[in-house]
Amino acid sequence: METLIRKGKATFFGDRSFAHGISRSGHFNKRESEELAIYGATLEGLHQGTLFPENEEESQFIMEVQQAGEGQLYLSNLWKKYLRAVEKSRVHHGFSRSHGRTRDINSNEHLFI
């Protein structure tokens, strides 16, 4: 892949969102997870505003990430896919037991005959 977007200073693992890493999350293929590892730190910095764009392609990345729909840059589309995967991993359905209490096995509450 040929791009003018600079590589990250550190490998991007996405640990905060994916405990076992991006490559094991099931959301990305091998190529995508490798490119997120290489460029992810820069993409995150540009998206959050902690890094300033150094060239036209990085400025275009920022504009495309803020817009809805598909962009022209491969990395902006990949970053949007990453953001969707992060949101998807945060969504929990209402049927989960989030209160932490366990059921009393001696109770007749769930007895089926």
C-alpha positions as CSV (number, residue, x, y, z in Angstrom):
1,M,0.0,0.0,0.0
2,E,1.4,3.4,-1.0
3,T,0.4,6.3,1.3
4,L,1.9,9.5,2.5
5,I,0.4,9.1,6.0
6,R,3.3,8.5,8.4
7,K,3.8,5.3,10.3
8,G,3.1,5.2,14.0
9,K,6.0,5.6,16.4
10,A,4.7,2.6,18.3
11,T,2.8,-0.5,17.3
12,F,-0.9,-0.1,17.7
13,F,-2.6,-3.0,19.4
14,G,-6.0,-1.5,20.2
15,D,-5.7,-3.0,23.7
16,R,-8.3,-0.7,25.2
17,S,-11.0,-2.0,22.9
18,F,-9.8,-5.5,22.1
19,A,-8.3,-7.3,25.0
20,H,-6.7,-10.0,22.9
21,G,-5.5,-7.6,20.1
22,I,-6.9,-6.5,16.8
23,S,-5.8,-9.6,14.9
24,R,-7.8,-11.9,17.2
25,S,-10.9,-9.7,17.4
26,G,-12.5,-11.3,14.3
27,H,-13.4,-7.9,12.8
28,F,-10.4,-7.6,10.5
29,N,-8.5,-9.7,8.0
30,K,-4.8,-10.2,8.2
31,R,-3.9,-7.3,6.0
32,E,-6.2,-4.9,7.8
33,S,-4.8,-5.9,11.2
34,E,-1.2,-5.5,10.0
35,E,-2.0,-2.0,8.6
36,L,-3.7,-1.0,11.8
37,A,-0.7,-2.1,13.8
38,I,1.6,0.0,11.6
39,Y,-0.5,3.1,11.1
40,G,-3.0,2.9,13.9
41,A,-1.2,5.1,16.4
42,T,-1.0,7.9,13.8
43,L,-4.6,7.4,12.7
44,E,-5.8,7.6,16.3
45,G,-3.7,10.7,16.9
46,L,-5.1,12.5,13.8
47,H,-8.6,11.5,14.7
48,Q,-8.4,12.6,18.3
49,G,-6.5,15.8,17.4
50,T,-3.4,15.0,19.3
51,L,-1.4,15.0,16.1
52,F,-1.5,17.7,13.4
53,P,-1.5,16.7,9.7
54,E,1.9,17.1,8.1
55,N,0.7,16.7,4.5
56,E,-2.4,16.8,2.2
57,E,-3.2,13.1,2.6
58,E,-3.4,13.4,6.4
59,S,-5.6,16.4,6.1
60,Q,-7.9,14.5,3.7
61,F,-7.9,11.6,6.2
62,I,-9.2,13.9,9.0
63,M,-12.0,15.3,6.7
64,E,-13.1,11.9,5.5
65,V,-13.2,10.4,9.0
66,Q,-15.5,13.2,10.1
67,Q,-17.9,12.7,7.1
68,A,-20.5,10.0,6.9
69,G,-20.1,7.4,4.1
70,E,-17.2,5.9,2.3
71,G,-14.1,8.0,1.6
72,Q,-11.5,7.9,-1.1
73,L,-8.6,6.9,1.1
74,Y,-8.2,3.3,2.1
75,L,-6.9,4.2,5.6
76,S,-9.8,6.4,6.3
77,N,-12.2,3.6,5.4
78,L,-10.2,1.2,7.5
79,W,-10.2,3.6,10.5
80,K,-14.0,3.9,10.2
81,K,-14.3,0.2,10.2
82,Y,-12.1,0.1,13.4
83,L,-14.4,2.7,15.0
84,R,-17.5,0.7,14.1
85,A,-15.9,-2.5,15.6
86,V,-15.1,-0.6,18.8
87,E,-18.7,0.6,19.1
88,K,-20.0,-2.9,18.4
89,S,-17.7,-4.4,21.1
90,R,-19.2,-1.9,23.6
91,V,-22.8,-2.7,23.0
92,H,-24.3,-5.2,25.4
93,H,-27.8,-6.6,25.2
94,G,-30.3,-6.3,28.0
95,F,-30.5,-10.0,28.7
96,S,-27.1,-10.3,30.3
97,R,-26.6,-10.6,34.0
98,S,-24.8,-7.4,34.9
99,H,-25.8,-7.1,38.5
100,G,-23.2,-9.8,39.5
101,R,-25.6,-11.8,41.8
102,T,-25.8,-15.5,41.3
103,R,-29.0,-17.5,41.4
104,D,-29.8,-19.6,44.5
105,I,-29.7,-23.2,43.3
106,N,-32.0,-24.2,46.2
107,S,-34.7,-21.8,45.1
108,N,-37.8,-23.1,43.3
109,E,-37.8,-19.9,41.2
110,H,-36.7,-21.6,37.9
111,L,-38.0,-25.1,38.5
112,F,-39.4,-26.7,35.4
113,I,-41.2,-30.1,35.6
